[in-house]
């Protein structure tokens, strides 16, 4: 991956990192584990822009990250790695397109409002929504059981509404 980071810096193309510790369905494997060490990569590759995406990236807006699920609920405890690193590293951005961001923001609206204000220039929106009609018709995140909360809703629309 280090060569990819170098090439991305040379060509000014960002690297998106899907960070997920828990499988959503049988047979799925985790992606980019070791999130607590990502700061070393961000520091070592300051000319490479990284985009954080996925369950663990968004769970880490809180300092209290559960070890038994990818989509935490309840109030956010300030001091999470994602919140800190978005402030500390100019080369880290956040993809807000999937259920993971929607879950993170909707679990604690007061915290999320401040988070969006702090990091408004680092938020990137690309639609990771698989609805077919903009109203939630179709399959929600490949029938991910942890992402059932927004079932029947357009994840893209619901997340953009949370960013107001």
C-alpha positions in Angstrom: 0.0 0.0 0.0 2.9 2.3 0.5 3.6 2.4 -3.2 -0.1 3.2 -3.8 0.2 6.1 -1.3 3.2 7.4 -3.2 1.5 7.1 -6.6 -1.6 8.8 -5.2 0.4 11.7 -4.0 2.3 12.0 -7.4 -1.0 11.9 -9.4 -3.0 14.0 -6.8 -5.6 11.2 -6.5 -7.0 10.5 -3.1 -7.0 7.1 -1.4 -10.3 6.0 0.1 -10.0 3.6 3.0 -13.0 1.5 3.9 -12.4 0.7 7.6 -14.6 -2.0 9.1 -13.9 -4.5 11.9 -17.1 -6.5 11.8 -18.6 -8.6 9.0 -22.1 -7.5 7.8 -22.9 -11.0 6.5 -21.5 -14.5 6.6 -18.2 -14.8 4.7 -17.4 -11.1 4.7 -14.0 -10.1 6.1 -12.9 -7.0 7.9 -11.3 -4.1 5.9 -8.3 -2.1 7.0 -8.1 -3.1 10.6 -5.8 -1.3 13.0 -7.5 2.0 12.8 -5.8 3.2 16.0 -2.5 3.3 14.0 -3.8 5.2 11.0 -2.2 8.4 12.3 1.2 7.0 11.5 0.2 6.6 7.9 -1.3 10.1 7.7 1.9 11.5 9.2 4.2 9.5 6.9 2.3 10.5 3.7 1.4 14.2 4.2 1.1 14.7 0.4 -1.4 11.9 0.0 -5.0 12.7 0.6 -7.0 10.0 2.4 -10.7 9.6 2.6 -12.1 7.7 5.6 -15.2 5.6 5.0 -16.9 2.7 6.8 -18.1 1.5 10.1 -15.0 1.8 12.2 -14.1 5.2 10.8 -17.5 6.6 11.8 -17.7 4.7 15.1 -14.6 6.5 16.1 -16.2 9.9 16.2 -16.7 8.8 19.8 -14.0 8.0 22.3 -16.2 5.1 23.4 -16.2 2.5 20.5 -17.9 -0.8 21.2 -15.9 -4.0 20.4 -19.0 -6.1 19.6 -20.6 -4.3 16.7 -19.9 -1.8 13.8 -22.9 0.5 14.3 -22.9 1.9 17.8 -25.9 3.6 19.3 -26.3 6.2 22.1 -24.5 9.4 22.9 -21.1 10.1 21.5 -18.3 10.6 24.0 -16.1 13.4 22.8 -12.4 12.6 22.0 -12.8 10.1 19.3 -9.9 9.3 16.9 -11.8 10.3 13.8 -12.8 13.7 15.2 -9.3 14.3 16.5 -7.5 13.2 13.3 -9.8 15.3 11.0 -8.6 18.3 13.0 -5.0 17.3 13.2 -4.3 16.1 9.7 -5.0 18.3 6.7 -4.7 15.2 4.4 -7.6 13.3 6.0 -11.2 13.7 4.7 -14.5 12.0 5.6 -16.9 10.3 3.2 -20.4 10.8 4.5 -22.2 8.6 1.9 -23.0 5.3 3.7 -25.1 4.0 6.6 -22.0 4.3 8.8 -22.0 8.1 8.7 -25.8 8.2 8.9 -25.7 6.1 12.0 -22.8 8.1 13.5 -24.6 11.4 13.0 -28.1 10.3 14.0 -27.0 8.7 17.3 -26.2 12.1 18.9 -27.5 15.1 17.0 -26.1 17.7 19.3 -22.6 16.3 19.0 -23.0 15.8 15.3 -23.9 19.5 14.7 -20.6 20.5 16.2 -18.8 17.8 14.3 -20.2 19.0 11.0 -19.3 22.6 11.8 -15.7 21.7 12.9 -15.1 19.6 9.8 -17.3 21.1 7.2 -14.5 21.6 4.7 -13.4 18.0 5.0 -16.8 16.3 4.3 -17.2 14.5 1.0 -20.5 13.2 -0.3 -20.7 10.4 -2.8 -23.8 8.3 -2.8 -23.3 4.8 -1.3 -27.1 4.4 -1.4 -28.5 1.5 -3.4 -32.1 2.7 -3.4 -33.6 2.8 -6.9 -36.0 5.7 -6.5 -34.5 8.2 -4.0 -37.1 7.2 -1.5 -35.6 3.9 -0.2 -36.9 1.5 -2.7 -34.5 -1.3 -3.3 -32.0 -3.1 -1.1 -30.5 -1.2 1.8 -26.7 -1.8 2.0 -26.9 -5.4 0.7 -29.3 -6.4 3.5 -26.7 -5.6 6.2 -28.5 -6.5 9.4 -26.7 -3.8 11.3 -27.9 -1.2 8.8 -31.6 -2.0 9.2 -32.3 1.3 10.9 -32.6 3.2 7.6 -34.3 0.4 5.8 -37.1 1.8 3.6 -35.3 5.2 3.4 -32.9 6.7 0.9 -29.6 6.7 2.9 -28.3 9.5 0.7 -31.3 11.7 1.4 -31.4 10.8 5.1 -27.7 11.6 5.6 -27.9 14.9 3.8 -30.9 15.9 5.9 -28.7 15.2 9.0 -26.0 17.5 7.8 -28.3 20.6 8.0 
